[in-house]
Amino acid sequence: MKNHLLLTALLSATTILSAVSSPVDVERMAKQTTVEITNCGKGSGAIVQKNGNTYSVLTVANIVKTSGCELVAPDNTRYQVTQVKAFPNNIDLAVVSFNSSQNYPVAKLIDNSDRVAAGAPLYVSGLPVSSAANTSTFVKGEVVANPPQQQQGKGYSLFYTTNRNISPAHSGSPVWNDRGELIAIQGQGELQRQVAIDTDVRVKTGYNLGITVNTFTKFADSARVRGYAPVKVAAKPNPVDDLIASALLKERKGDYRGMLADLERGIFLDSQNSRLYYSRGVAKSMLGNKDAIEDYNFAISLNLNDALIYNNRGVANAEFGNKKGAILDYKRAIAIDPNYADPYYNRGKIEFELGNKKASLQDLNRAINLDPNLDRAYFSRAAVKSSLGDKKGEIEDLNRAIALNPNYFQAYYKRGLARAAGDKKGAISDYDRAIALKPKESEIYNERGDLKSQIGDNKGAIADYSSAIILNPSSARAYANRGAIQSKLGDKKAAILDLKKAANRYKQQKQTASYQKVIVEIKRLSS
């Protein structure tokens, strides 16, 4: 079957990269054809076409705008985007153009992406996600499902896993097969869920979503991208791939029971598919079902060398109280894939919980070295540094975590606590941001109220303590602190009323020392 490239591109002086045979060759080729898209969004794209001095780059529509975009070519030259062509039917693809007299290589497209089968190796290339981690991405992965008839909305249909986390900022990154052919465009990063509200340990399926080359060629003409013909093939029914796709769509919606039902149907059809058991383990973990470990066990019995399964079983073991078992799982995951950052990160967190600070720091350092974009590793390392008395290092790591993830609620909160002693205004600013992200977290209002009181903003402090009380009427601390400020302002009646409410709550919560302290203050004000 003919390649999809334009005849005019073939006749020009364009270098069209041929198929390669090793991961090193794929990486070299990927770097020559991957561009960074910036200024109007953040992401990547692949050079897919040249016509004269005009180059076309395939990316996702969600990172570009109709004007103002720039891109950085493989040689670090910056160009203005001259045209943006969006795709119809809400397909999340776009082709952007730039002009250059330089001769940049053009990626080779696979003839038929529907032939990409589950289990096939792949690679994802992308460019830096932030100034905090100025490194490009070249990640190995594997196809999980490729059901072209079961698109997940906006044209997404290729499911795959990678051995490193792919940031949302890598939208538009090219996805390659092991021959160096473009098979898809990365659009939606892997889904991760916290397994407990107050932890930063996450369980994940490890699946990413991409839009295939066949979808691109099918709608290219409608998007006014000329020279591509849709592939005319009869899609072979693949009910297991369809069920995996359906299950993962439900996971993204938080419908874990529906996800579980789809995976059980899939297991009925293919009882020897390790990925089905693994994914069912994820669903059970999110439902708090300890049987998740049994699914991981069976998945491992079918596939002894999948680091992702061991990592997730480690997360489940830790969540259900078996920290020793979790550490063994992380160790096994690392033995299988020494370049997989997550098990180092997860083991580092457990080592810290067990008081092994040196071991924890070593693991977290290793996780960050392997994946400089792993925001939660910086967050966890900040906690270790704080426990070691390294306040400067703690704040530096929290800064990095926030630079990588500007919506990292916990990082703002922890940085506010860390800055409170020496930089009260900076700490208040952090609490402001944390409250903007999660306005119903009562404890942050208490922390911000304390700082406002310390800088003389009594009115602001009272407002914060009042908000804390509305959100959490059992907050003895908020009543006590508001009462203390009322006393300072000379309103004894209001102060005594608040302090009595605080005393009742401290007594109910069996906080004897705080209760007695408040009683003493009530007596002083009443005398």
RASULWO-V74969 format. One line per field, one symbol per residue. ss: DSSP state (2 for helix, 1 for strand, 0 for the rest). A space follows every 10 residues. Layout:
ss = ???
This chain:
ss = 0000002222 2000010000 0022222222 2221111100 0011111111 1001111110 2220000001 1100000111 0011110000 0001111110 0000010110 0022200000 1111110001 0010001111 1111110000 0000000111 1100000222 0001111000 1111111100 0111000000 0111001111 1122222220 2220000000 0000000022 2222222222 2200022222 2222222220 0002222222 2222220000 0222222222 2200002222 2222222220 0022222222 2222220000 2222222222 2220002222 2222222222 0000222222 2222222000 2222222222 2222000022 2222222220 0002222222 2222222000 0222222222 2222000222 2222222222 2000022222 2222222200 0222222222 2222222200 0222222222 2222220
